[in-house]
Amino acid sequence: MTDPLSASLAAAVREARQDRALSAGVLAERSGVSRAMIGKIERGEAQPTAVLLSRLATALGLTLSELIARAEGDDRRLARREDQPTWQDPVTGYVRRAVSPPGHGATELVEVDLPPGAKAGFPASSYAFADHQVWVLSGQLRFHEGEVVHELAEGDCLQLGRPVDCAYENPGNQPCRYLVVLTKV
């Protein structure tokens, strides 16, 4: 691991699993992430993608933002921009910024910068316990909601339906910046 947040994420995954008295095997079954990969992530030998972290967080009963907040070890109510944790997906290059103050609130705001041509997919389980809205701040976003494809432009806001496999895709030649609003249900 080259950065402190990645090392903290490794510890946060391990601690959340142990807090729930789950073996790596049970977490693997619940998340669809192999036991070997979970071990590598927890030891800090592999930098997980957004998809893997999302699957693990969901299986642990957390949102991705809550998992990252645990890694940050912070419970402030004010999140100044310069203090908001960011994380970059090692495969897609997408940058995720936790806008909301870390904690246990029901609503979370997450800003994402998706590079041109990038696509990040997430399993239905990632959407199972939170209401999702996606608001495009700049650029173009092609949102795949199961078999339905939504073409979104700056200012468009999409309310997601029932949990299905989804993917965020930037079909443009400029970065796409969007805000994800999650409300736990």
Steps between C-alpha positions, in 0.01 A plus 500: 500500500637838406255734668364519857133476393561167322669359810215630717244344264670163543471531878140629479388198294670259740359674809147521360511128416632413845244730673227293334671172593520400134763269360665597173312206345159630608588851381609348168164323463302813585704736283595286200865600560738206528639408840852534360430856380345593835820379668716705265285810556507459880879453499546803276646290219239604244335833430130424456290647222183697569295195403679274747478755782133554426430125512690463827333804658154374403571154639612667823179706517680826420497746216826566321507845663463347847785259430721787384395707805610211723833500320530873564413450869306824509164599647484874435171670405671752270692379198705776344589436137870467574423236764258290295661164426552404138574161357602405148395173341820333376330356190265770367682803642172631640544726802245480780471774763295453815332841527289428809655513845589149612264344744177317524254732327233357275603709197838504329631716218775363276660693214655298220730603214477241223769525230401502131427150374498347850230262621447377856242230568345403833290198596136531607602429860674840507160664464303275735481708817520859381288727282719642220485815294763606248538868409734587212704811581698513175560288193302205372402186688358182356341312788423132446222391736461132421378488140396868500751763385460864609686774310561785746641848440603783731222579748310173447405302810402132499313319778599133489234233504513158660846351559652358180854481365603852396790671326618859471654575161653817360437491123643848447848632438498719814491391865156447649435625853191385684357487849353183646248555780449191716229476763493186711161331504 
